[in-house]
């Protein structure tokens, strides 16, 4: 029998957009960016909001989210209005639960791995459309690994790991539970696992924030999925779950379509509003992807543009040199 891990007592106080965290420098808001993917216009909007409503300092988190710091008192309503217009707050009730990390280079470098874009969008939509899942703790985490084995080891509650033949493995709290999922069923099974977590938490009369905190949590959630017919009853062949994450390499890499993807580091995961504007300018139509290692991926660049864009980013202490990591 597994032993539940310990957590701090008390209510879940994860910050969001509608509920700031009272930090020493003012309010702190955490904007969920599913999969770390954000378009250039939305990034510019966040940078402007950080300057006009706060200190102008932003932080990247290890879940690929963005935090705004030094926000003034009672700025929640104004920030929420701006983010709704940009599509960054699609549901007030789900403000703190859209926690999804995904392989940052998906669809760019290795054509043998699936592009997670459509799966990511469907999972986020399923999450927002489910009123029950608004009750998830703000620390509950989903993960989509395209088979690169880069993010599957990051300790998510519900991980889907892509494999061969369009089959994905369901990993719960780091444990493969012998459940194979068709690619088309990934979002449906992920949200079903989250609902099963809530049901099991209620059955155990537990205040758990994470699946690993429940007694035999992974096994019991898997059993609930089988009993409900969400997944097949028979056990699939188990896979080796990665135990070490693989941080995205800094610098330029050639995409499979001949264009370039550039990954730059941030100083301590912090950005000024001007730096985020510069990233949005460099990204243009390709958008940005924030990694769990607090670096930023800029896809779809023309080879001839890379050095000029990197030079512009260096002016904001954004670099591609691993020797300068802080």
RAWOFEN-V831368 format. One record per helix or strand of 2 or more residues. SS is the DSSP state (2 for helix, 1 for strand). FROM is the first residue (numbers start at 0). LEN is the number of residues. If there is no record, write none. Layout:
SS/FROM/LEN ; SS/FROM/LEN
This chain:
1/20/3 ; 1/25/6 ; 2/33/3 ; 1/36/2 ; 2/39/14 ; 1/56/4 ; 1/65/6 ; 2/75/10 ; 2/91/3 ; 1/99/3 ; 2/116/13 ; 2/130/5 ; 1/141/4 ; 1/157/5 ; 2/163/3 ; 1/166/6 ; 1/174/8 ; 2/182/21 ; 2/210/3 ; 2/216/11 ; 1/250/4 ; 1/259/6 ; 2/266/3 ; 1/269/3 ; 2/272/14 ; 1/287/3 ; 1/294/7 ; 2/302/12 ; 2/321/3
